[in-house]
Structures are given as C-alpha cells and as structure tokens.
Amino acid sequence: MTSTFDKPKKAIILYDSMSVGGSADRLIDAIGKNLAEAGTYVEKARCKPNADYSFVEEFDLVLLGAPIYYLLVASKLTGALSQSNLRAVLKGKKVALFVICGSPEPMANFLYLPQLKMNLDNPVILAEKAFSPDETSDHNAIAEFANKILDAYGKAN
Ligand SMILES: Cc1cc2nc3c(=O)[nH]c(=O)nc-3n(C[C@H](O)[C@H](O)[C@H](O)COP(=O)(O)O)c2cc1C
C-alpha cells in the first residue's frame, strides 16, 4: 500500500481516438475516476501532433493511450511524440502506457505497445497494458491497472 506522500498530485491522460464516446473515451474516464478516487487531480487532453506540450511539465504522472487502427496506434498520439516537444518533455517523467485493440494481448504487447515506447526518450514506465474493447467496461481490469500505476509511482519515489 502506498502512503499519501507517495501518490501523484497531478496526472494527465494524453490520448487520441478516431471516435468520440467510444471505448477510448470510456476507458480514459474510468482510469481517471480511479486515480481521482485515490486523491490525484486528473486532466485529459486529446493530442494534436504539432501542439506545444510544455504544459505537461507540471504533471507528476502522464498516461499515454490510444486505440489501434489498421495495425497502428492512433496517429495523433504517435504524431505528437514524433513531431512535437512531447518526447523531450516526457524524458525522465513517470508515465504509464495503454492501447486498446481487438488483437490478442501477446500480439498487442509485441506489435502495438512498442509503437509508443520507440517514440519515448528514457521516461520511467510505471505500467503498460493492452486493453481489449470489452475490458474498457471491466471495472476490475481498470482498477487493477490504476492500482499498478499508483503502486509503481510510490515505489519509484
Ligand atoms: C477502422 C478500425 C480499424 C481497426 N484496426 C485494428 C487493428 O489493426 N488491430 C487491432 O487489434 N484492433 C483494431 N481495431 C479495433 C480497435 O482498436 C478497437 O475497436 C478500439 O476499441 C476502438 O477504439 P474507439 O472505440 O475509441 O474508436 C480497429 C477498429 C476500427 C474501427
């Protein structure tokens, strides 16, 4: 169990999705609720490739996540990592990664999560998970992911 001093004060979920109100929105809101219930202030922001991500500096914890479309992580999230200052801002930051995909988890771990990791420059990765579309409504799976992030955050401090 983590003490109150070991918890992130501010977290942001950076994401992209082709849909509005789809599984990514559902999952992000549920992860955010879990973190908020643990005492963390949570914001979310849909990524644009060429935005200025300096504002992310102020967050203790950054979650990066998106669905997979046609074998690729939704393009505005990977675009932000490759084209903006986001990659530099995340250097040394505590991050958690997730994707949502229809493929089996081993394939997602092999093909999809690396698309995020290859665009990062030495962050502290606290947790990573490939969610199936069904799991975006699974309270236990979501709570387990949020708790894993919070536990790892406490240990990393
Ligand atoms: C056009 C389209 C392409 C997709 N391509 C893939 C894919 O290549 N691999 C995969 O594992 N899942 C794929 N999926 C499944 C999505 O990742 C999954 O349905 C996800 O929940 C969609 O998130 P959203 O509801 O936020 O759009 C695809 C879904 C759509 C609609």
The ligand as an SDF file (V2000), in Angstrom:
LIG
                    3D

 31 33  0  0  0  0  0  0  0  0999 V2000
  -11.2460    1.0640  -38.5610 C   0  0  0  0  0  0  0  0  0  0  0  0
  -10.7490    0.1800  -37.4540 C   0  0  0  0  0  0  0  0  0  0  0  0
   -9.5310   -0.4870  -37.5860 C   0  0  0  0  0  0  0  0  0  0  0  0
   -9.0640   -1.3080  -36.5520 C   0  0  0  0  0  0  0  0  0  0  0  0
   -7.8580   -1.9460  -36.7040 N   0  0  0  0  0  0  0  0  0  0  0  0
   -7.3880   -2.7210  -35.6930 C   0  0  0  0  0  0  0  0  0  0  0  0
   -6.1260   -3.3860  -35.8250 C   0  0  0  0  0  0  0  0  0  0  0  0
   -5.4230   -3.2870  -36.8260 O   0  0  0  0  0  0  0  0  0  0  0  0
   -5.7030   -4.1580  -34.7910 N   0  0  0  0  0  0  0  0  0  0  0  0
   -6.4420   -4.3100  -33.6480 C   0  0  0  0  0  0  0  0  0  0  0  0
   -6.0030   -5.0260  -32.7530 O   0  0  0  0  0  0  0  0  0  0  0  0
   -7.6280   -3.6810  -33.4950 N   0  0  0  0  0  0  0  0  0  0  0  0
   -8.1190   -2.9000  -34.4770 C   0  0  0  0  0  0  0  0  0  0  0  0
   -9.3250   -2.2660  -34.3450 N   0  0  0  0  0  0  0  0  0  0  0  0
  -10.0610   -2.4090  -33.0860 C   0  0  0  0  0  0  0  0  0  0  0  0
   -9.9970   -1.1210  -32.2580 C   0  0  0  0  0  0  0  0  0  0  0  0
   -8.6850   -0.8820  -31.7830 O   0  0  0  0  0  0  0  0  0  0  0  0
  -10.9630   -1.2290  -31.0860 C   0  0  0  0  0  0  0  0  0  0  0  0
  -12.2550   -1.4710  -31.5740 O   0  0  0  0  0  0  0  0  0  0  0  0
  -10.9900    0.0150  -30.2110 C   0  0  0  0  0  0  0  0  0  0  0  0
  -11.8090   -0.2920  -29.1030 O   0  0  0  0  0  0  0  0  0  0  0  0
  -11.5120    1.2480  -30.9280 C   0  0  0  0  0  0  0  0  0  0  0  0
  -11.4860    2.3640  -30.0390 O   0  0  0  0  0  0  0  0  0  0  0  0
  -12.5580    3.5690  -30.1600 P   0  0  0  0  0  0  0  0  0  0  0  0
  -13.9160    2.9750  -29.8200 O   0  0  0  0  0  0  0  0  0  0  0  0
  -12.1390    4.5940  -29.1580 O   0  0  0  0  0  0  0  0  0  0  0  0
  -12.5010    4.0740  -31.5730 O   0  0  0  0  0  0  0  0  0  0  0  0
   -9.8330   -1.4660  -35.3610 C   0  0  0  0  0  0  0  0  0  0  0  0
  -11.0570   -0.8100  -35.2510 C   0  0  0  0  0  0  0  0  0  0  0  0
  -11.5090    0.0140  -36.2650 C   0  0  0  0  0  0  0  0  0  0  0  0
  -12.8440    0.7210  -36.1020 C   0  0  0  0  0  0  0  0  0  0  0  0
  1  2  1  0
  2  3  1  0
  2 30  2  0
  3  4  2  0
  4  5  1  0
  4 28  1  0
  5  6  2  0
  6  7  1  0
  6 13  1  0
  7  8  2  0
  7  9  1  0
  9 10  1  0
 10 11  2  0
 10 12  1  0
 12 13  2  0
 13 14  1  0
 14 15  1  0
 14 28  1  0
 15 16  1  0
 16 17  1  0
 16 18  1  0
 18 19  1  0
 18 20  1  0
 20 21  1  0
 20 22  1  0
 22 23  1  0
 23 24  1  0
 24 25  2  0
 24 26  1  0
 24 27  1  0
 28 29  2  0
 29 30  1  0
 30 31  1  0
M  END
$$$$
